[in-house]
Amino acid sequence: MLPLSPFAKPLSRRFVPAVALVLLAGCAAPIPSGISDPHEAQNRAVHRGNIALDRNVVRPAAMAYGRTVPWPVRTGIGNFASNLALPGAVINSLLQLRPGDAAQNTTRFLVNSTIGLGGLLDPATRMGAARIDTDFGETLHVWGVAEGSYMELPLLGPSTGRDALGTVVDLVLSPTARLPNTEQREGAGGVAVLSGLGTRYERSNLIDSLLYESADSYAQTRQTYLENRRFNLRRGAEPDYFDPYEDPYEDPTAQ
Amino acid sequence: MRTPLPNDPARRALLACALATGATLALSGAALALTGAEASRLIDQVVGDINRVINSGRSEAQMLPEFERIFARYADVPIIARSALGVAARSASAAQMRAFSEAFQGYISRKYGRRLREFIGGELIVREVRPVRDFYEVRTTAALRGQAPFEVVFLVSDRSGRNLFFNIFIEGVNMLATERTEIGALLDQRRGNLDALIADLRRMG
């Protein structure tokens, strides 16, 4: 028995959240194998809207951006946007109790913001501090929140119940959303949009084949997103591989 | 702390556990005729052959049949085709399965061969080989020009009687599942008519 002391209560109050975090971190949600899509009809409607938006606005804008703005400038803008996103990633790594990741992204932020001319260049990668991608959706996963059902969001594209919530929290809590004046916030937003167009341009082969060349672009987008997201959350751990020699008729998505 | 006595139950449990582990290791060793070194060598050969074709300076039309030869040589095409077709393979005749497998081989080679052009000037390095159940996982890193390095995993098995790969994962996205979705949708569009799908696959990809 612990002796009762006048400090017992405040101490426990101070430690309970920390202990809860440690416990949560120890019970990351299991990574599912199948697809849960109870709102498929609604998601398909959103998907049709997203395809129309990509075909008429995003893709033409990305192609124009990619063809007119030279590669080094596009890379610089991409680096700058990626650098602005680092403080948010550091906070998430800390919430996930991954101090190593937080330290690496902090080093990266300090190096690229100074030697890298405010984030336009990326000397940190060559120095061994490559970017570690993370977000609040991953934080929720580490805390034991289940993936939820698949969801296609307007404009933002494929997501899950958990990742959609994560995206909202990341947007609200992002350090760039808390910049002191409107011009800075708009500037950061503009850089993020240009960086997104740059990615759409660089990845156009992959994205075009997914959206315009697959027999069922909705199903293929869902499949690709979930597999890639789960791969990232697994952090190199071996998945439960589907073995077609055991049962070739079984659905490999149920791996 | 106490030293376990010869008849101590804890000691017996420990011994049984050690024996079971040893037996399991011996059994898994026996079941795996294929070795990690062989699995790794197979992927090195695939990568080497692909690089030779990509850097040969030939046109795309000339390269695509070369990619089909590589795919047919190193991949277990019948099991990949059967898995992509899924339950529809159960009701297919042997002749239909042969025709489907052949059409699928050309379709896959054209589809993925076109994408392989992105690998010009890049390289794929085998990083790690691990046994999984009765096959091997070969983890490689792809370093392409102007892109952050990414992971490509090959699964290699000798269950067909030869050492062949039966699935590829690019950053977690795998060929078997992607093609199951794709072939399933194509078959639905043809109201489940397998012969119509086979005829169309010969031109697709």
HADDOCK unambig.tbl for C-alpha pairs under 7 A between the chains (distance, minus, plus):
assign (segid A and resid 214 and name CA) (segid B and resid 182 and name CA) 6.73 0.50 0.50
assign (segid A and resid 215 and name CA) (segid B and resid 182 and name CA) 5.99 0.50 0.50
assign (segid A and resid 215 and name CA) (segid B and resid 185 and name CA) 5.72 0.50 0.50
assign (segid A and resid 215 and name CA) (segid B and resid 186 and name CA) 5.87 0.50 0.50
assign (segid A and resid 216 and name CA) (segid B and resid 182 and name CA) 7.00 0.50 0.50
assign (segid A and resid 216 and name CA) (segid B and resid 185 and name CA) 5.94 0.50 0.50
assign (segid A and resid 220 and name CA) (segid B and resid 178 and name CA) 6.94 0.50 0.50
assign (segid A and resid 220 and name CA) (segid B and resid 181 and name CA) 6.67 0.50 0.50
assign (segid A and resid 224 and name CA) (segid B and resid 173 and name CA) 5.89 0.50 0.50
assign (segid A and resid 227 and name CA) (segid B and resid 172 and name CA) 5.53 0.50 0.50
assign (segid A and resid 227 and name CA) (segid B and resid 173 and name CA) 5.34 0.50 0.50
assign (segid A and resid 228 and name CA) (segid B and resid 171 and name CA) 6.02 0.50 0.50
assign (segid A and resid 228 and name CA) (segid B and resid 172 and name CA) 5.00 0.50 0.50
assign (segid A and resid 228 and name CA) (segid B and resid 173 and name CA) 5.71 0.50 0.50
assign (segid A and resid 231 and name CA) (segid B and resid 171 and name CA) 6.63 0.50 0.50
assign (segid A and resid 231 and name CA) (segid B and resid 172 and name CA) 4.93 0.50 0.50
assign (segid A and resid 244 and name CA) (segid B and resid 79 and name CA) 6.90 0.50 0.50
assign (segid A and resid 244 and name CA) (segid B and resid 83 and name CA) 6.35 0.50 0.50
assign (segid A and resid 248 and name CA) (segid B and resid 82 and name CA) 6.28 0.50 0.50
assign (segid A and resid 248 and name CA) (segid B and resid 83 and name CA) 4.69 0.50 0.50
assign (segid A and resid 248 and name CA) (segid B and resid 86 and name CA) 6.73 0.50 0.50
assign (segid A and resid 249 and name CA) (segid B and resid 83 and name CA) 5.81 0.50 0.50
assign (segid A and resid 249 and name CA) (segid B and resid 86 and name CA) 4.42 0.50 0.50
assign (segid A and resid 249 and name CA) (segid B and resid 87 and name CA) 5.08 0.50 0.50
assign (segid A and resid 250 and name CA) (segid B and resid 86 and name CA) 6.66 0.50 0.50
assign (segid A and resid 251 and name CA) (segid B and resid 86 and name CA) 6.88 0.50 0.50
assign (segid A and resid 252 and name CA) (segid B and resid 176 and name CA) 6.60 0.50 0.50
assign (segid A and resid 252 and name CA) (segid B and resid 177 and name CA) 5.10 0.50 0.50
assign (segid A and resid 253 and name CA) (segid B and resid 177 and name CA) 5.51 0.50 0.50
